[in-house]
Amino acid sequence: MNQKLRHQLETTIRVAQCLLNGEQFHVSDSEIECMPVPVTTKTMAKTKGLVLKRGAKRVGTWSFQLATGGKGRGDLYLETSFKPKEPS
């Protein structure tokens, strides 16, 4: 098994274990692709017309490299923690 595949599997297992134990996790850059369940940030959900449900809790954080050279960060929520935005 190559190192990249091994790292993906280890990340998936670590995140799944954190979710099962109710603990928060942290992933960096492309590790976001290793999620065992669908997760999203508030910003990504907003572009889909979704809002966070009342009482929803963050399950983890994600840090990533920006194209401008800086670092970005986002809170991750389960996709089931969002609902369609009510029309105004």
N, C-alpha and C positions, 0 to 999 in steps of 0.2 A: 504494500500500500504506500502511495506517495505521501509526502508531508502535507501537501495542500488538502487532500482528501481526509487525512487523519485530523488535521486542525478543524475542518468543517464538522466532522462527526463529534469531536470533543466539545466544540462550541454548542452544537445542537443538544447534546446530552446535558451539558452544564446548564443551559437555559431551561430545558425541560425540567430538570431537577429543582431549579429555583422556583419555577412556576408551581410545581407540585407542593413545594414546601412553603409557599406564600412569601418567598423572599424576592427582593428586587435583584436584577442583574444589570450588567453593563456590557455593551458590545461596541466595537469600533469599526468604522469604515464598512467594508463589504461583509463583515460578519452578520449584518442585518439579513442577509440571504439565508442564514442558517436557522431561522426561527422555526420552531416546530408547530406554531400556530400563527395565524395572521395577526400582526401588530401594526400600529400606525401612530404617527404623531398628530397633534392637534392641527398643525398646519396642513399636513397631507389630507386629513379628514375634511378640513374646511374647503379645500379645492374640489372635493366630491360632494359638497353641500351637506355635510354632516356636522353635528354638534355633540359634545360630550354629555353623556347622561349624568344626572345628579347623583352624587355619591361614588362615581367611578374613580378608581384608584390607579395610579401609575404602576406599571409592572416592571419597568426598567428604564435605562437611559441609553442613548446612542450618541457617540461622538464621531465626527467625520471631517475629512479634509475638504476645505472649500477651494473652488477653482482660483480664487484670488490669493490663495496662499495661507489663509487663516484656518482656524478650527471652528466647526459648528457643533451644536449640541441640541439634542431633542429628548423630550420625555416620551416614552413609549407606553401605549395603552393597547389593550386587546381591541380588535376591531368591533367586537360585540359590545364595547363600552360606548359606542356612538349610535346616534339615531338621526333620521332625516331632520333637517332644519324646518321648523314650522314657518309657513308663509306669513308675512307681516300684513 
